[in-house]
Amino acid sequence: MDTQTQLTAEELNEIIQLIYTQHGYDFSDYARSSLLRRVARCMAIAEFKTSYELKYHLINDKSFFAWFLETLTVNVTEMFRDPIFYKELREKVIPTLASYPIIKVWHAGCATGEEVYSMAILLQEAGLLNRTRMYATDLNPVNLERARQGIIPLKQIKEYTINYIKSGGTNDFSAYYTAQYDNAIIHKEYREEVVFARHNLAVDQVFNEFQLICCRNVMIYFNQELQNRAVHLFHDSLSPLGYLAIGIKESLLFTDIKEQFEAISPLTRIYRRKK
């Protein structure tokens, strides 16, 4: 059955309100069409035919809500995703970061951590990891726990190795993980350099000052109002001349503070906060 046809805009609003009331997660400013598809997908997987079934389980089953949140918010991610982005980081951002005695980096919406560890490898290769404080946040606690463990299916490593080489990496990629059965485990020295914490871009505030913020392929799920809020949050969280990296399909053009940023790499959407 096509579950999406069973979910009206009014029913979606009721579900959004229920989630906020019962669990404290605010999806009211997420892009409606994308959210409708995601909720419908959850219903299809759970084999729910009506919104009443979904609402019943959201209210009465905590374990179901944990699954629902994970399924609803999981983002597609991979190590060294969009290799040209990491190549631009190597060439245009990392050399400037090297001038700071302490470097603070924030990955907002870190999902399961693949891009966080990609950044850690870049910093290690530049000799900067030992003076970098890395923060990785997500609203989904299941994502955070998976990211914290640094476990990656071994079948994905071949693709990640190719991405790494395309990004300008010259080391043996296998030096960054240990193969164990069907998984690759990121080495402890990289996992221990990251502070993982829950943070919700829809409602939470500034918590530090950073030289680099990465929030890639997250804001495409927000409506314009929430995108604007997030960019304000990033602006206020950056040190003067700090860098902001967003997804290749995302833009600052529709935010009311776009003039506060200059494009360092228009192709890969790397910006710098103006003084």
N, C-alpha and C positions, 0 to 999 in steps of 0.2 A: 504493500500500500504506500502511496506517496504521502508521507506524514506531513510534509510541509503544507499541503493544501488543507490540512486539518487545523492549522494554527493561524488564527487571525491576528491582526495588529493589536486588537483589544486584549486577546488572550496573552500575547507576548508582553504587553504592559503589565498585566496581572502577575505574570511569572517574574518579571523584573522587580516589581514591588514586593512580592513574596520573598524572593532571595534576599533583598535588602533588609526586610523586616525580621526574617528568621535567622539569617546568617551574616548580615552586615556587609555584604558585597554589593557595590553599587555599579550596575551596568546600564544605568539610565542614559548615559551619554555615549554609549557605543553605537556605531553605525547600525541602523536598524536592519537593513537588508542582510548584512553579514551575520548579525546576531540571530536573525530569524533562521537563516540556513544552519547555523551551528546548533541552535536549540532543536531544530527539526531533525538534524542528524543524530543528536543524543536520543531523541524520542524513537527514531527508527532503530537504533542499536538496541535500545531497551525494549523494543517491541511494544511501545505505548501507542495506542490509536487516538487518544484524546488528551487534551491538556489537563483534564481532571486527574488522570492517572499520574501524570508528571507532578502536578502540584501535591497530590497525596504523598508521594514518595519524598518530595523535597521537604515536606513538613515533618514526616514521621520516621525517616530513615537517614541517620547521620552518615552511614557508610555509603549510601546511594549519593548523597550530596557530594561527598569527597570524590567519588567517581565522576559525577556530573561536572564538577568544577574542573577536574583534570581534562575531561574530554572537551569541555567547552572552550577552555583557554589555551590548550596546547598549541604551540606555534611550530611551524616547520623550521628546523634549524640544522646546521651542519658546521663542521670545523672549516675555517677559512672559506666560508660561503662568500661568493662573489670575489674571487681571488684578486681582481684588480683593485678592490677596496683596500685589501690588506697591503697590496703593493704601494698604493698611494699613502697609506699610513706609514709604511717603512720609509718612504722617501720625503714626505712633506710634513709629517707630524712628529714622529719619533725623534728626529734630530733636535727639534725645539723642546720637547719634553725633557731631553737630556740636560737642559740648562737649569732645571729645577732641582734643589737639594732633596725634596720629597715630592713624589708624584702621586696624585690621587686620581683614580679612574673609577667611574661608575658605569656598570652595565645595567640599564633599566629594562625590565622585561626580559630577563636572562634565559627564560625557558629552562631547558635541561643542561645548559652550561657550555655547550660546544664552542660558542663564540667567545666566552669568557676565557676558556683555556687556550684558544687561538691567540688571544691578546697576550696572555701570560707568556706564551712561547715567543711571540714577537719581542716582548720586553726583555725576556731572558737572553735572546740572541743579540739584543742591543746593549746588554750589560746593565739593564736598568731595573730588573725585577726586584733586586734586593733593596731598592729604595722606593718601591712603589707599594701603595696601599690600594688594593683592589676591592671594590664593593660590587656585589651582584644581587639584584633584587627582582622579585616577581610577586604577584599577588597569590600565586598558587603554591601552597606548602609542599605538595607532592613534587612539583617541578623542582623546587629548591632542594629537596632531599636527594633527588636523582642527580642534580647538578653537584651537590656536595660530595657525592660518592665518586664522581668522575668515571663512571662505567659506561663504555661505548660498545655497541655490538661490533664484533671483529669484522663482520661482513661489510661494514661501512668504511673501514680503514683504507682500503685501496682508493676509494674516491677522495677521501680526506687527504691522502698522500699526494694525489694529483693536484688538488686544490692548493696544498702547501707549496708545492714546487712552482705552480703558476703564480703564486703570490710573491715569489722571490726567495723562498726558502732554499737553502743549500745544504742543510744538515741531513743526516739520516733520520727520517721522521719517526722511525721505530725507537729512537733514543728518548722519546717523550712519553712512552707508555710501556706497560708490561702486558703481554698476552697471557690470558688465563682462561682456559677452556674456550668458550665462544665469545669472550669479551676482551676488550682492551681497557686497561685501568690506567688513567692518567697518573703519572708519578706523584708521589706524596708531596714533593717539594713545590709543585704547582698548586695542588689542592689546598695546601696550608696557607698559601699567599692570598686566598680569597675569603672575604667575609660575606656569607650568604645571609640575606635577611628579607623578610616580607615587607613589601612596600607597594602601595596602590596608587598609581598615577592619577586616578580619578579623585582621590580625597586626601592623600597624604602630602606632607610639606617638605621643604628643604631640610636636609639633615647633615650637610657638609659642604665644603667648597672643593671643586674638582678642576683639574687641568684638562681632563678628557671625559666626555660623557658619550656613551654609545647606546642608542635606542633604535635598533634597526628592525623594520618590518613589524612594528607594534602599533604605531599610530594609524596605519591603514584600517584598523578595526574601530577607530574612534570617529565620532562625528566632529564637525568643524569646531564646535565649542570646546570639546575635550582636547582636541589637538592643540588649540590655542592655549588652553590651561597648561598642558604638558610642556609646551615650548617656553611659556613664561617660567615654569618651574625649573626647566633646564637652564634658562638664562640666569636666573637668580642663584643657581647652584654652581655656576661656572666662575672661575677666577677671571679677572680681566685678561683678554686674549686667549681664554681657554677654548678648547675645540668641542664641537658637537657633531656627531656622526649619526645620520638617520638612514633609513632604507632607500635603495635606489628608486623605488616606486613612490617615495614620499617627498614632500616639499614643504618649505617654509613660506611659500608665496602667499598663502591664504591666512597667515597669522598677522596680528596687528603689531608685532615687534620684529618683522622681517628685516627692517632697516638696522636693527641692532647687531646683525650678523653679516659677515662677508664670506663669500664662497671661496674656499681653498681648493676644492676639487668639485666643480659643478657636476661632473659625470657621476661621481660616487657619493655625492651629497655629504661632503665634509665641509663644515662651516667653522668660522672662528668668531667668538664674541668680540665686538669692538670695545675699545676702552670707554 
